[in-house]
Amino acid sequence: MRIESRYNGPPGSGNGGWSAGIFAAAAGGTAPVEVTLRRPPPLETELTFVDGEVRDPAGELVAEVRPAGAIDVVVPPVDLAAAVAAAAHYPGLVEHPFPSCYVCGPQRADGLRIFPGRLPDGRTAAPFRVPERVSAATVWAALDCPGGWAVLTPGRPYLLGRIAAVVAAVPSPGDECVVTGAMLRVDGRKALVHTSLYGPDGALLGAARATWIAR
């Protein structure tokens, strides 16, 4: 199991959502799982998965994968036009802690280019055109950053610490989807968020809950 360099989040490490999706796939099964990142996932490194633990070649713990239970909270959808309007005000276009992030980095012409902007009620929303290569890990990645941008503020970067997701369906290449995010609460350095991904017909494709940690 390897996180390719193109799927980076912060420089030198894997995007949290994409990495968690790869680790979840390694766990197998169909029940929702929760992935806790114990260190930034290394890129281009052969990782092993044994008994719910992801480790690097030196044996250092990278992540833990555990059963998640039901993920029964979803962030309500908006239509594509509202998502496009929100994305026009994406704060990451002006100031971004990791502008080369595969999911939400404005410097990545080859990334997912999910640019979550705020809605009037405080939720985030963004359009998402599905790439030619798509898998369950793509859905995990799409469910990552829109939650973070519900809590990120200038000068206050956060990193994904834990995410649990359920993938109801994988969209098709070229689909115009919408992803929404919402912050539930902040407890010290920890922020609890939810995200949801909707297909072109409005069907729920995936949902996640995540904990982000302020740096």
C-alpha positions in Angstrom: 0.0 0.0 0.0 1.5 3.3 -1.1 0.3 7.0 -1.2 1.5 8.4 -4.5 3.1 11.8 -4.4 0.4 13.4 -6.4 -2.1 12.8 -3.6 -0.4 15.1 -1.2 -2.0 17.4 1.4 0.6 19.4 3.3 3.9 19.3 1.5 5.6 16.0 1.9 2.6 14.1 3.2 -0.6 12.5 1.9 -3.9 14.2 1.8 -5.8 13.1 4.9 -9.0 12.1 3.2 -7.3 10.3 0.3 -4.9 8.4 2.7 -7.8 7.5 5.0 -9.7 6.1 2.0 -6.7 4.0 1.0 -6.4 2.7 4.5 -10.1 2.0 4.8 -9.9 0.0 1.5 -7.1 -2.1 3.0 -9.3 -3.0 5.9 -11.9 -4.5 3.6 -15.5 -5.1 4.5 -18.5 -2.9 3.8 -19.2 -1.5 7.3 -18.2 2.1 8.0 -14.7 2.6 9.5 -13.0 5.4 11.3 -9.4 6.2 10.5 -7.2 8.0 13.0 -4.0 9.5 11.6 -1.2 9.2 14.1 1.3 11.0 12.0 1.3 12.6 8.5 1.0 9.8 6.0 4.3 9.5 4.2 4.4 9.7 0.4 5.9 7.0 -1.9 6.5 4.7 1.0 5.5 1.1 1.2 3.0 0.8 4.1 1.7 -2.3 5.7 -1.7 -3.0 7.2 -2.0 -5.5 10.0 -4.7 -5.8 12.7 -6.1 -2.4 12.1 -2.8 -0.6 12.1 -0.9 1.1 9.3 2.8 1.1 9.7 5.8 2.4 7.7 8.9 0.3 6.9 10.5 1.2 10.2 7.5 -0.1 12.1 6.3 3.4 13.1 2.5 3.7 13.5 0.9 5.9 10.8 -2.8 5.3 11.3 -5.4 3.1 13.1 -8.5 1.8 11.4 -11.5 0.8 13.6 -15.2 0.2 13.2 -17.1 3.5 13.1 -20.7 2.6 13.8 -23.5 4.4 12.1 -22.8 7.7 10.4 -26.3 9.1 10.5 -25.7 12.9 10.3 -25.7 14.4 6.9 -25.1 18.0 5.8 -28.1 19.2 3.7 -27.5 19.7 0.0 -27.6 22.8 -2.1 -28.1 23.0 -5.8 -25.2 23.3 -8.2 -25.7 27.0 -8.8 -25.5 27.8 -5.1 -22.4 25.6 -4.8 -20.7 27.5 -7.7 -21.6 30.8 -6.2 -20.1 29.8 -2.8 -16.9 28.5 -4.4 -16.4 31.9 -6.0 -15.7 33.2 -2.5 -13.5 30.3 -1.5 -11.0 31.9 1.1 -8.3 29.5 -0.1 -8.0 31.5 -3.3 -6.6 34.4 -1.3 -4.9 32.6 1.6 -4.3 28.9 1.8 -2.1 27.0 4.4 -1.4 24.2 1.8 -2.0 25.6 -1.7 -0.7 22.5 -3.4 -3.2 20.2 -1.6 -4.5 17.6 -4.1 -8.1 18.2 -3.0 -8.5 21.9 -2.4 -5.2 23.5 -3.5 -5.6 26.3 -6.0 -2.1 25.6 -7.4 -3.1 22.1 -8.4 -4.5 22.1 -12.0 -4.4 18.3 -11.8 -6.1 18.0 -8.4 -9.8 17.7 -7.5 -10.1 21.5 -7.3 -12.8 21.4 -4.6 -13.1 25.0 -3.4 -15.5 25.2 -0.5 -17.0 28.7 0.1 -19.3 29.7 3.0 -23.0 29.8 2.7 -25.1 32.4 4.6 -25.9 29.8 7.3 -22.2 29.0 7.9 -22.0 25.7 6.0 -19.6 25.3 3.2 -20.4 24.2 -0.3 -18.5 23.5 -3.5 -19.0 21.9 -6.9 -17.0 18.8 -7.7 -16.4 17.5 -11.2 -15.4 13.9 -10.9 -12.0 13.0 -12.5 -11.4 10.3 -15.0 -9.8 8.1 -12.4 -12.3 7.6 -9.6 -12.6 5.2 -6.7 -13.9 5.1 -3.1 -10.7 6.9 -2.0 -11.8 9.8 -4.3 -15.0 10.0 -2.3 -13.1 10.0 1.0 -10.9 12.8 -0.4 -13.9 14.9 -1.5 -15.4 14.4 2.0 -12.2 15.8 3.7 -11.4 19.4 3.0 -14.9 20.9 2.8 -15.3 20.0 6.5 -11.9 21.7 7.3 -12.9 24.9 5.6 -15.9 25.1 7.8 -13.5 25.9 10.7 -10.4 27.2 9.0 -9.7 30.9 9.5 -6.8 33.1 8.3 -3.7 32.4 10.4 -5.4 29.4 12.1 -4.6 26.2 10.1 -6.1 22.9 11.0 -5.1 19.3 10.0 -7.3 16.2 9.8 -6.9 14.0 12.8 -9.7 11.5 12.4 -12.3 10.7 9.8 -15.1 8.2 9.6 -17.0 7.9 6.3 -19.5 5.8 4.5 -19.5 5.6 0.7 -23.0 4.8 -0.6 -21.9 5.0 -4.3 -18.9 6.0 -6.4 -19.8 8.7 -8.9 -19.0 8.4 -12.6 -16.1 10.3 -14.3 -17.3 13.7 -15.4 -20.3 13.9 -13.0 -21.0 17.3 -11.6 -21.4 16.7 -7.9 -21.9 19.0 -4.9 -20.2 18.6 -1.5 -21.3 20.4 1.7 -19.6 20.8 5.0 -20.6 22.0 8.5 -18.9 22.6 11.8 -20.6 21.1 14.8 -18.5 22.4 17.6 -15.0 23.4 18.6 -13.4 22.0 21.8 -10.0 23.6 22.5 -7.8 22.7 19.5 -10.3 20.1 18.2 -13.1 20.8 15.8 -15.8 18.3 14.9 -17.2 18.6 11.4 -19.5 16.7 9.0 -19.5 16.6 5.2 -21.7 15.1 2.6 -21.4 14.4 -1.1 -24.3 14.5 -3.5 -24.5 13.3 -7.1 -25.9 15.2 -10.1 -29.4 13.8 -9.3 -29.2 14.9 -5.7 -28.6 11.4 -4.4 -26.4 11.1 -1.3 -23.1 9.4 -2.4 -21.2 9.7 0.9 -21.1 11.2 4.3 -18.4 11.7 6.9 -17.7 13.0 10.4 -14.2 14.2 11.2 -12.1 15.7 13.9 -9.6 18.5 12.8 -6.8 19.6 15.0 -5.5 23.2 15.1 -1.8 23.4 14.5 
